[in-house]
């Protein structure tokens, strides 16, 4: 072959090979199919979403008392949302919000309770404050729940139910008082139980309303039953010596027994002061969040409390954010912004603003 023709042949050879490849692919359809499959596989890999770990936020507050001077202030201002207005955003932005309701509601009657009285009686209109703040669950297991007798108990159940607010730690009988409330969020079932320290005060019986007390053996059975249907178990505890910073032996024994029984965290109240925070077997115990809404303006410790915001990633507790609050004007909770005051509260809780949990 002349040199000129050879040069043309080698020049055109790559073109002939490409044409031949696609002609062959058209005939047998194998390479083309393989190319399509590879492209489809790549497309699927790109289009598949990265699985996200669901995140659920639960906000916890301490003692809420809507009677006495707090009640008088709401009437004066003609505003039953007033106690919560400056902290409502924290609770309403959470997936679940929980507080301890320290005062029963009654239907009808006189709601004026003088300063110095410890027999609380809240106006049913005050439930609007709980609703406006986005409160989902209230604990009724406390030493003031029975201040207005059985009528106050059953009226409180009705008012909360009619308002769409769940309650724990009390019921129309012993079984109801010890029953958990389960709330499903982001595919995770969160269960809540509540107990208080009295051994004979306002306790539910088999046929009368009342609350659940801190019976460790009964609590263990309650948690075991709860864990059959819930992914996360939260225990609220109303106990301890008032106006003290350290938990007593009853608080410690009960809270640790709850963790041993399967609780994922324990949140306490009643002392009217914040108390220390403990991590027991990698599970947090907040012994007391102090007051959230109360009229105890006579000391700085009773005016200072905390909101705990827990973050769960799927079914695991990832950490807490502690938000110190201060009570102004005999009953309105406000978020602290003074660095020294915030530091003082966190120091008394023996913690920092961010509590990391290792699971």
PANU-775750 format. One record per residue (C-alpha): residue number from 1; residue in one letter; x, y, z. Coordinates in pm, 1 decimal, padded with zeros to 6 digits. Last residue first. Layout:
<sites>
+-----+---------+----------+----------+----------+
! num ! residuo !     east !    north !       up !
+-----+---------+----------+----------+----------+
! NUM !       A !        X !        Y !        Z !
...
+-----+---------+----------+----------+----------+
</sites>
This chain:
<sites>
+-----+---------+----------+----------+----------+
! num ! residuo !     east !    north !       up !
+-----+---------+----------+----------+----------+
! 359 !       X ! -02452.6 !  00743.5 !  07541.1 !
! 358 !       X ! -02246.0 !  01040.2 !  07657.2 !
! 357 !       X ! -02458.2 !  01336.4 !  07765.0 !
! 356 !       X ! -02342.2 !  01693.8 !  07721.3 !
! 355 !       X ! -02483.1 !  01958.6 !  07953.2 !
! 354 !       X ! -02465.8 !  02306.4 !  07800.5 !
! 353 !       X ! -02529.0 !  02610.8 !  08019.5 !
! 352 !       X ! -02285.4 !  02478.3 !  08275.4 !
! 351 !       X ! -02338.6 !  02268.5 !  08587.4 !
! 350 !       X ! -02315.1 !  02264.4 !  08962.1 !
! 349 !       X ! -02677.4 !  02380.1 !  08993.1 !
! 348 !       X ! -02566.5 !  02647.7 !  09236.7 !
! 347 !       X ! -02291.5 !  02744.1 !  08995.5 !
! 346 !       X ! -02540.0 !  02760.6 !  08710.6 !
! 345 !       X ! -02753.6 !  03002.1 !  08909.5 !
! 344 !       X ! -02458.0 !  03224.9 !  09001.3 !
! 343 !       X ! -02325.8 !  03224.7 !  08644.1 !
! 342 !       X ! -02658.4 !  03345.9 !  08512.5 !
! 341 !       X ! -02660.9 !  03628.1 !  08767.8 !
! 340 !       X ! -02306.8 !  03733.3 !  08673.6 !
! 339 !       X ! -02386.0 !  03724.9 !  08301.1 !
! 338 !       X ! -02703.7 !  03935.2 !  08330.6 !
! 337 !       X ! -02946.3 !  03830.6 !  08059.2 !
! 336 !       X ! -03188.4 !  03620.1 !  08259.0 !
! 335 !       X ! -03504.9 !  03508.3 !  08083.5 !
! 334 !       X ! -03819.5 !  03642.9 !  08245.3 !
! 333 !       X ! -04087.8 !  03466.1 !  08451.6 !
! 332 !       X ! -04374.0 !  03684.0 !  08572.8 !
! 331 !       X ! -04515.4 !  03614.2 !  08918.4 !
! 330 !       X ! -04466.8 !  03864.5 !  09194.6 !
! 329 !       X ! -04340.1 !  04151.5 !  08978.0 !
! 328 !       X ! -04033.2 !  03970.2 !  08843.2 !
! 327 !       X ! -03929.3 !  03604.4 !  08850.4 !
! 326 !       X ! -03583.7 !  03526.1 !  08713.3 !
! 325 !       X ! -03485.8 !  03261.9 !  08459.4 !
! 324 !       X ! -03174.9 !  03052.9 !  08393.5 !
! 323 !       X ! -03172.0 !  02860.5 !  08062.8 !
! 322 !       X ! -02996.6 !  02523.1 !  08092.8 !
! 321 !       X ! -02934.1 !  02350.5 !  07760.0 !
! 320 !       X ! -02937.6 !  01975.8 !  07786.8 !
! 319 !       X ! -02773.5 !  01695.7 !  07592.7 !
! 318 !       X ! -02786.4 !  01410.9 !  07341.8 !
! 317 !       X ! -03062.7 !  01199.2 !  07493.9 !
! 316 !       X ! -03102.5 !  00895.2 !  07272.3 !
! 315 !       X ! -03424.0 !  00776.6 !  07107.4 !
! 314 !       X ! -03378.6 !  00965.6 !  06776.5 !
! 313 !       X ! -03144.3 !  01245.6 !  06870.0 !
! 312 !       X ! -03298.0 !  01386.7 !  07183.6 !
! 311 !       X ! -03241.8 !  01744.8 !  07293.9 !
! 310 !       X ! -03339.2 !  01852.3 !  07644.3 !
! 309 !       X ! -03421.4 !  02213.7 !  07728.1 !
! 308 !       X ! -03404.3 !  02279.1 !  08101.6 !
! 307 !       X ! -03569.8 !  02597.2 !  08226.5 !
! 306 !       X ! -03414.7 !  02741.1 !  08538.7 !
! 305 !       X ! -03505.8 !  02925.4 !  08854.5 !
! 304 !       X ! -03428.4 !  03245.2 !  09040.1 !
! 303 !       X ! -03690.2 !  03432.5 !  09242.0 !
! 302 !       X ! -03679.7 !  03183.5 !  09529.0 !
! 301 !       X ! -03300.0 !  03217.9 !  09546.3 !
! 300 !       X ! -03314.5 !  03598.9 !  09533.8 !
! 299 !       X ! -03533.5 !  03613.4 !  09839.0 !
! 298 !       X ! -03869.4 !  03771.1 !  09942.7 !
! 297 !       X ! -04029.2 !  03767.1 !  09597.2 !
! 296 !       X ! -04202.5 !  03434.8 !  09648.1 !
! 295 !       X ! -04493.6 !  03500.3 !  09411.0 !
! 294 !       X ! -04443.4 !  03198.9 !  09185.1 !
! 293 !       X ! -04404.9 !  03112.4 !  08816.5 !
! 292 !       X ! -04090.1 !  02917.5 !  08724.4 !
! 291 !       X ! -03963.0 !  02823.1 !  09068.2 !
! 290 !       X ! -03668.4 !  02592.2 !  09126.7 !
! 289 !       X ! -03540.1 !  02352.6 !  08859.5 !
! 288 !       X ! -03472.6 !  02089.1 !  09124.1 !
! 287 !       X ! -03290.6 !  01756.5 !  09135.0 !
! 286 !       X ! -03198.4 !  01756.4 !  08767.3 !
! 285 !       X ! -03090.1 !  01394.0 !  08725.6 !
! 284 !       X ! -02908.3 !  01310.8 !  08404.7 !
! 283 !       X ! -02833.0 !  00958.4 !  08275.8 !
! 282 !       X ! -02476.2 !  00838.9 !  08205.5 !
! 281 !       X ! -02493.9 !  00597.3 !  08499.1 !
! 280 !       X ! -02585.4 !  00894.3 !  08721.6 !
! 279 !       X ! -02522.9 !  01244.8 !  08589.5 !
! 278 !       X ! -02611.0 !  01486.3 !  08869.3 !
! 277 !       X ! -02746.9 !  01839.7 !  08872.4 !
! 276 !       X ! -02747.3 !  02047.1 !  09189.8 !
! 275 !       X ! -03050.9 !  02230.3 !  09318.3 !
! 274 !       X ! -03249.8 !  02529.3 !  09200.9 !
! 273 !       X ! -03454.1 !  02679.1 !  09480.6 !
! 272 !       X ! -03829.2 !  02646.3 !  09539.3 !
! 271 !       X ! -03750.6 !  02304.5 !  09701.8 !
! 270 !       X ! -04045.4 !  02146.0 !  09509.8 !
! 269 !       X ! -03899.3 !  02038.4 !  09172.4 !
! 268 !       X ! -03726.9 !  01747.1 !  09002.4 !
! 267 !       X ! -03652.8 !  01611.5 !  08655.1 !
! 266 !       X ! -03534.7 !  01251.1 !  08612.4 !
! 265 !       X ! -03383.7 !  01118.6 !  08289.8 !
! 264 !       X ! -03374.1 !  00804.8 !  08075.4 !
! 263 !       X ! -03574.0 !  00592.0 !  08318.2 !
! 262 !       X ! -03494.5 !  00220.9 !  08303.4 !
! 261 !       X ! -03532.9 !  00082.4 !  08656.3 !
! 260 !       X ! -03178.5 !  00184.5 !  08752.6 !
! 259 !       X ! -03261.5 !  00539.9 !  08643.5 !
! 258 !       X ! -03573.3 !  00538.3 !  08861.6 !
! 257 !       X ! -03374.8 !  00392.1 !  09152.0 !
! 256 !       X ! -03129.2 !  00679.1 !  09112.2 !
! 255 !       X ! -03408.3 !  00934.2 !  09134.8 !
! 254 !       X ! -03573.1 !  00767.0 !  09435.4 !
! 253 !       X ! -03254.8 !  00719.6 !  09636.2 !
! 252 !       X ! -03125.4 !  01068.6 !  09561.8 !
! 251 !       X ! -03451.6 !  01244.5 !  09639.3 !
! 250 !       X ! -03504.2 !  01050.0 !  09960.9 !
! 249 !       X ! -03143.0 !  01108.7 !  10067.6 !
! 248 !       X ! -03173.7 !  01485.9 !  10047.4 !
! 247 !       X ! -03092.8 !  01702.9 !  09749.8 !
! 246 !       X ! -02866.9 !  02004.8 !  09804.8 !
! 245 !       X ! -02954.7 !  02369.4 !  09739.9 !
! 244 !       X ! -03203.4 !  02418.9 !  10018.4 !
! 243 !       X ! -03510.8 !  02640.3 !  10041.4 !
! 242 !       X ! -03759.2 !  02352.8 !  10080.6 !
! 241 !       X ! -03633.4 !  02006.2 !  10166.3 !
! 240 !       X ! -03672.3 !  01755.9 !  09886.1 !
! 239 !       X ! -03946.0 !  01617.1 !  09665.5 !
! 238 !       X ! -04162.4 !  01651.6 !  09356.4 !
! 237 !       X ! -04017.7 !  01403.6 !  09104.8 !
! 236 !       X ! -04087.9 !  01391.7 !  08730.2 !
! 235 !       X ! -03976.8 !  01071.9 !  08554.1 !
! 234 !       X ! -03908.1 !  01055.0 !  08179.6 !
! 233 !       X ! -03904.4 !  00722.0 !  07992.6 !
! 232 !       X ! -03799.3 !  00703.7 !  07624.9 !
! 231 !       X ! -03893.5 !  00440.9 !  07366.1 !
! 230 !       X ! -04242.4 !  00379.6 !  07503.9 !
! 229 !       X ! -04475.6 !  00077.5 !  07480.4 !
! 228 !       X ! -04322.4 ! -00195.5 !  07693.9 !
! 227 !       X ! -04102.6 !  00063.5 !  07867.6 !
! 226 !       X ! -04410.0 !  00203.9 !  08041.8 !
! 225 !       X ! -04487.4 ! -00123.6 !  08218.6 !
! 224 !       X ! -04130.9 ! -00152.7 !  08349.5 !
! 223 !       X ! -04143.7 !  00213.6 !  08450.5 !
! 222 !       X ! -04466.0 !  00164.7 !  08646.8 !
! 221 !       X ! -04331.3 ! -00149.4 !  08813.2 !
! 220 !       X ! -04020.0 !  00037.6 !  08927.3 !
! 219 !       X ! -04240.6 !  00321.0 !  09057.7 !
! 218 !       X ! -04440.6 !  00075.0 !  09269.6 !
! 217 !       X ! -04118.9 ! -00049.7 !  09430.3 !
! 216 !       X ! -03990.3 !  00303.0 !  09487.6 !
! 215 !       X ! -04307.6 !  00441.9 !  09643.9 !
! 214 !       X ! -04279.3 !  00815.2 !  09585.8 !
! 213 !       X ! -04647.0 !  00907.0 !  09590.9 !
! 212 !       X ! -04902.3 !  00909.1 !  09310.5 !
! 211 !       X ! -05187.0 !  01159.2 !  09331.8 !
! 210 !       X ! -05551.4 !  01181.2 !  09427.1 !
! 209 !       X ! -05895.2 !  01071.4 !  09324.5 !
! 208 !       X ! -06091.9 !  00807.0 !  09515.9 !
! 207 !       X ! -06185.2 !  00446.3 !  09433.3 !
! 206 !       X ! -05868.3 !  00237.1 !  09439.4 !
! 205 !       X ! -05695.0 !  00510.6 !  09633.3 !
! 204 !       X ! -05525.3 !  00830.7 !  09523.4 !
! 203 !       X ! -05299.3 !  01006.6 !  09772.1 !
! 202 !       X ! -05385.8 !  01359.6 !  09884.6 !
! 201 !       X ! -05144.3 !  01338.8 !  10180.0 !
! 200 !       X ! -05047.7 !  00989.6 !  10300.4 !
! 199 !       X ! -04681.7 !  00929.3 !  10210.2 !
! 198 !       X ! -04620.1 !  01275.7 !  10070.3 !
! 197 !       X ! -04308.6 !  01287.0 !  09846.2 !
! 196 !       X ! -04447.6 !  01336.8 !  09498.6 !
! 195 !       X ! -04452.7 !  01126.2 !  09179.8 !
! 194 !       X ! -04473.0 !  01180.5 !  08803.9 !
! 193 !       X ! -04452.6 !  00963.1 !  08490.8 !
! 192 !       X ! -04391.0 !  01061.8 !  08127.1 !
! 191 !       X ! -04342.1 !  00845.0 !  07815.8 !
! 190 !       X ! -04185.7 !  00963.8 !  07490.3 !
! 189 !       X ! -04261.4 !  00753.8 !  07181.5 !
! 188 !       X ! -04025.5 !  00835.1 !  06893.6 !
! 187 !       X ! -04142.6 !  00865.4 !  06530.4 !
! 186 !       X ! -04074.4 !  01238.2 !  06517.9 !
! 185 !       X ! -04294.6 !  01291.3 !  06822.5 !
! 184 !       X ! -04520.3 !  01041.7 !  06996.1 !
! 183 !       X ! -04653.7 !  01143.6 !  07336.3 !
! 182 !       X ! -04708.1 !  00877.7 !  07602.2 !
! 181 !       X ! -04873.1 !  00961.3 !  07933.7 !
! 180 !       X ! -04792.9 !  00723.1 !  08214.0 !
! 179 !       X ! -05039.4 !  00574.3 !  08461.4 !
! 178 !       X ! -04966.6 !  00602.0 !  08833.6 !
! 177 !       X ! -05251.0 !  00838.9 !  08910.3 !
! 176 !       X ! -05486.7 !  00650.2 !  08680.3 !
! 175 !       X ! -05429.2 !  00324.0 !  08865.0 !
! 174 !       X ! -05472.6 !  00480.1 !  09210.3 !
! 173 !       X ! -05800.1 !  00649.8 !  09125.0 !
! 172 !       X ! -05944.2 !  00958.0 !  08956.7 !
! 171 !       X ! -05596.9 !  01065.4 !  08853.9 !
! 170 !       X ! -05267.4 !  01218.4 !  08955.2 !
! 169 !       X ! -04897.5 !  01196.7 !  08863.2 !
! 168 !       X ! -04939.1 !  01301.9 !  08502.5 !
! 167 !       X ! -05146.8 !  01555.8 !  08313.7 !
! 166 !       X ! -05209.4 !  01618.4 !  07944.3 !
! 165 !       X ! -05325.7 !  01958.6 !  07822.6 !
! 164 !       X ! -05597.0 !  01968.7 !  07556.6 !
! 163 !       X ! -05784.3 !  02256.6 !  07719.9 !
! 162 !       X ! -06094.2 !  02047.0 !  07794.6 !
! 161 !       X ! -05865.6 !  01785.3 !  07948.0 !
! 160 !       X ! -05692.4 !  02043.7 !  08166.7 !
! 159 !       X ! -06021.7 !  02189.9 !  08287.3 !
! 158 !       X ! -06169.8 !  01847.7 !  08354.6 !
! 157 !       X ! -05873.3 !  01712.5 !  08550.6 !
! 156 !       X ! -05853.6 !  02034.6 !  08753.3 !
! 155 !       X ! -06224.6 !  02015.3 !  08835.4 !
! 154 !       X ! -06171.4 !  01656.1 !  08955.1 !
! 153 !       X ! -05888.5 !  01756.0 !  09187.8 !
! 152 !       X ! -06045.0 !  02078.8 !  09312.5 !
! 151 !       X ! -06369.0 !  01895.4 !  09384.9 !
! 150 !       X ! -06178.7 !  01623.5 !  09569.5 !
! 149 !       X ! -06033.7 !  01875.0 !  09812.4 !
! 148 !       X ! -05937.0 !  02232.3 !  09731.2 !
! 147 !       X ! -05573.6 !  02210.8 !  09847.4 !
! 146 !       X ! -05541.0 !  01860.8 !  09701.7 !
! 145 !       X ! -05270.6 !  01937.7 !  09444.4 !
! 144 !       X ! -05068.4 !  02144.5 !  09690.6 !
! 143 !       X ! -04815.1 !  01879.3 !  09800.2 !
! 142 !       X ! -04727.2 !  01774.7 !  09447.6 !
! 141 !       X ! -04804.9 !  01511.6 !  09186.8 !
! 140 !       X ! -04999.5 !  01721.6 !  08938.0 !
! 139 !       X ! -04731.7 !  01717.6 !  08668.6 !
! 138 !       X ! -04830.4 !  01917.8 !  08364.2 !
! 137 !       X ! -04794.9 !  01815.7 !  08000.0 !
! 136 !       X ! -04827.2 !  02004.5 !  07670.3 !
! 135 !       X ! -04741.1 !  02362.8 !  07769.2 !
! 134 !       X ! -04744.6 !  02582.8 !  07457.8 !
! 133 !       X ! -04706.1 !  02911.6 !  07643.1 !
! 132 !       X ! -05048.2 !  03028.1 !  07524.5 !
! 131 !       X ! -05203.9 !  02708.9 !  07658.7 !
! 130 !       X ! -05046.6 !  02738.5 !  08002.5 !
! 129 !       X ! -05151.2 !  03103.0 !  08020.0 !
! 128 !       X ! -05503.9 !  03018.2 !  07907.0 !
! 127 !       X ! -05521.9 !  02773.7 !  08199.7 !
! 126 !       X ! -05540.1 !  03088.3 !  08414.2 !
! 125 !       X ! -05905.3 !  03121.1 !  08310.6 !
! 124 !       X ! -05978.9 !  02829.7 !  08543.3 !
! 123 !       X ! -05907.3 !  03064.0 !  08839.1 !
! 122 !       X ! -05656.2 !  02902.8 !  09071.9 !
! 121 !       X ! -05715.8 !  02798.3 !  09432.2 !
! 120 !       X ! -05411.0 !  02759.1 !  09657.7 !
! 119 !       X ! -05429.9 !  02676.6 !  10027.2 !
! 118 !       X ! -05093.5 !  02800.7 !  10149.7 !
! 117 !       X ! -05218.4 !  03139.2 !  10268.4 !
! 116 !       X ! -04957.6 !  03404.2 !  10346.8 !
! 115 !       X ! -05082.4 !  03654.2 !  10094.5 !
! 114 !       X ! -05457.0 !  03619.2 !  10053.3 !
! 113 !       X ! -05626.4 !  03380.5 !  09809.7 !
! 112 !       X ! -05897.2 !  03541.5 !  09593.5 !
! 111 !       X ! -06043.3 !  03279.5 !  09363.6 !
! 110 !       X ! -06402.4 !  03297.0 !  09490.1 !
! 109 !       X ! -06639.6 !  03030.0 !  09370.4 !
! 108 !       X ! -06709.0 !  02852.9 !  09045.4 !
! 107 !       X ! -06507.4 !  02576.0 !  08880.0 !
! 106 !       X ! -06187.2 !  02501.3 !  09069.2 !
! 105 !       X ! -05827.1 !  02487.8 !  08948.3 !
! 104 !       X ! -05549.6 !  02326.8 !  09151.5 !
! 103 !       X ! -05217.6 !  02503.5 !  09219.5 !
! 102 !       X ! -04861.2 !  02368.6 !  09189.2 !
! 101 !       X ! -04860.6 !  02273.3 !  08821.6 !
! 100 !       X ! -04518.2 !  02120.3 !  08755.7 !
!  99 !       X ! -04405.4 !  02194.0 !  08400.7 !
!  98 !       X ! -04360.0 !  02004.6 !  08069.7 !
!  97 !       X ! -04318.4 !  02122.2 !  07708.8 !
!  96 !       X ! -04297.0 !  01887.3 !  07408.4 !
!  95 !       X ! -04172.9 !  01964.6 !  07056.0 !
!  94 !       X ! -04013.8 !  02283.8 !  07184.4 !
!  93 !       X ! -04086.3 !  02619.2 !  07016.0 !
!  92 !       X ! -04387.3 !  02680.6 !  07240.7 !
!  91 !       X ! -04181.2 !  02629.2 !  07555.6 !
!  90 !       X ! -03895.8 !  02864.6 !  07472.4 !
!  89 !       X ! -04124.2 !  03122.6 !  07307.2 !
!  88 !       X ! -04344.3 !  03137.9 !  07616.7 !
!  87 !       X ! -04063.4 !  03272.7 !  07834.8 !
!  86 !       X ! -04155.1 !  03643.2 !  07835.6 !
!  85 !       X ! -04532.0 !  03595.9 !  07820.3 !
!  84 !       X ! -04551.8 !  03319.0 !  08079.2 !
!  83 !       X ! -04692.6 !  03495.2 !  08388.0 !
!  82 !       X ! -04901.4 !  03737.8 !  08172.8 !
!  81 !       X ! -05107.3 !  03477.5 !  07986.5 !
!  80 !       X ! -05408.3 !  03537.0 !  08211.8 !
!  79 !       X ! -05415.0 !  03905.5 !  08120.4 !
!  78 !       X ! -05662.1 !  04144.8 !  08278.8 !
!  77 !       X ! -05360.6 !  04322.0 !  08429.5 !
!  76 !       X ! -05521.8 !  04334.6 !  08774.8 !
!  75 !       X ! -05676.8 !  03989.9 !  08730.2 !
!  74 !       X ! -05343.1 !  03837.2 !  08630.6 !
!  73 !       X ! -05174.1 !  04015.8 !  08922.9 !
!  72 !       X ! -05427.5 !  03880.2 !  09172.3 !
!  71 !       X ! -05367.5 !  03527.2 !  09045.6 !
!  70 !       X ! -04993.3 !  03562.7 !  09089.8 !
!  69 !       X ! -05059.2 !  03708.5 !  09436.9 !
!  68 !       X ! -05244.7 !  03393.4 !  09552.5 !
!  67 !       X ! -05302.8 !  03148.6 !  09266.5 !
!  66 !       X ! -05127.5 !  03042.1 !  08946.2 !
!  65 !       X ! -04836.4 !  02848.4 !  09099.8 !
!  64 !       X ! -04591.3 !  02695.2 !  08851.3 !
!  63 !       X ! -04297.7 !  02504.4 !  09000.2 !
!  62 !       X ! -04020.5 !  02401.8 !  08761.1 !
!  61 !       X ! -03997.9 !  02408.7 !  08383.1 !
!  60 !       X ! -03894.8 !  02143.7 !  08131.7 !
!  59 !       X ! -03854.3 !  02188.3 !  07755.2 !
!  58 !       X ! -03838.6 !  01880.8 !  07529.4 !
!  57 !       X ! -03667.7 !  01896.2 !  07188.5 !
!  56 !       X ! -03681.5 !  01610.4 !  06939.2 !
!  55 !       X ! -03424.8 !  01540.2 !  06667.6 !
!  54 !       X ! -03474.9 !  01274.0 !  06403.8 !
!  53 !       X ! -03145.8 !  01133.1 !  06274.6 !
!  52 !       X ! -03136.8 !  01205.4 !  05903.1 !
!  51 !       X ! -03086.5 !  00932.4 !  05641.8 !
!  50 !       X ! -02894.9 !  01082.9 !  05346.8 !
!  49 !       X ! -03141.4 !  01106.0 !  05062.0 !
!  48 !       X ! -03094.9 !  00869.3 !  04762.2 !
!  47 !       X ! -03078.2 !  01078.9 !  04442.7 !
!  46 !       X ! -02702.4 !  01062.0 !  04391.4 !
!  45 !       X ! -02675.2 !  00688.8 !  04444.9 !
!  44 !       X ! -02979.5 !  00631.5 !  04226.8 !
!  43 !       X ! -02827.4 !  00836.5 !  03946.4 !
!  42 !       X ! -02501.6 !  00642.6 !  03963.9 !
!  41 !       X ! -02690.1 !  00314.8 !  03941.0 !
!  40 !       X ! -02894.8 !  00444.5 !  03649.6 !
!  39 !       X ! -02577.2 !  00548.4 !  03466.1 !
!  38 !       X ! -02422.8 !  00208.7 !  03525.0 !
!  37 !       X ! -02738.4 !  00033.8 !  03411.2 !
!  36 !       X ! -02755.3 !  00245.9 !  03096.1 !
!  35 !       X ! -02390.0 !  00174.1 !  03009.8 !
!  34 !       X ! -02445.8 ! -00196.3 !  03060.7 !
!  33 !       X ! -02751.3 ! -00185.5 !  02839.6 !
!  32 !       X ! -02550.2 ! -00005.2 !  02568.4 !
!  31 !       X ! -02270.1 ! -00260.8 !  02601.6 !
!  30 !       X ! -02518.5 ! -00546.4 !  02564.3 !
!  29 !       X ! -02748.0 ! -00424.5 !  02282.3 !
!  28 !       X ! -02627.8 ! -00704.5 !  02045.6 !
!  27 !       X ! -02685.4 ! -00517.0 !  01716.1 !
!  26 !       X ! -02678.4 ! -00157.0 !  01840.6 !
!  25 !       X ! -02364.9 ! -00224.4 !  02043.4 !
!  24 !       X ! -02198.2 ! -00371.2 !  01735.2 !
!  23 !       X ! -02280.5 ! -00059.7 !  01532.5 !
!  22 !       X ! -02161.0 !  00156.0 !  01823.4 !
!  21 !       X ! -01827.2 ! -00023.6 !  01835.6 !
!  20 !       X ! -01787.5 ! -00025.8 !  01456.7 !
!  19 !       X ! -01837.1 !  00347.8 !  01428.1 !
!  18 !       X ! -01578.8 !  00402.6 !  01703.9 !
!  17 !       X ! -01330.5 !  00163.6 !  01535.2 !
!  16 !       X ! -01380.5 !  00320.3 !  01188.9 !
!  15 !       X ! -01317.7 !  00669.2 !  01337.2 !
!  14 !       X ! -01000.6 !  00547.9 !  01505.8 !
!  13 !       X ! -00881.0 !  00399.9 !  01170.6 !
!  12 !       X ! -00932.6 !  00717.6 !  00964.9 !
!  11 !       X ! -00583.6 !  00858.2 !  01017.7 !
!  10 !       X ! -00424.1 !  00518.7 !  00996.8 !
!   9 !       X ! -00590.3 !  00461.2 !  00658.5 !
!   8 !       X ! -00502.6 !  00812.4 !  00527.5 !
!   7 !       X ! -00132.8 !  00759.7 !  00614.8 !
!   6 !       X ! -00133.1 !  00416.4 !  00461.5 !
!   5 !       X ! -00286.7 !  00559.3 !  00142.1 !
!   4 !       X ! -00002.9 !  00812.8 !  00113.6 !
!   3 !       X !  00262.7 !  00550.6 !  00182.9 !
!   2 !       X !  00143.4 !  00336.1 ! -00098.8 !
!   1 !       X !  00000.0 !  00000.0 !  00000.0 !
+-----+---------+----------+----------+----------+
</sites>
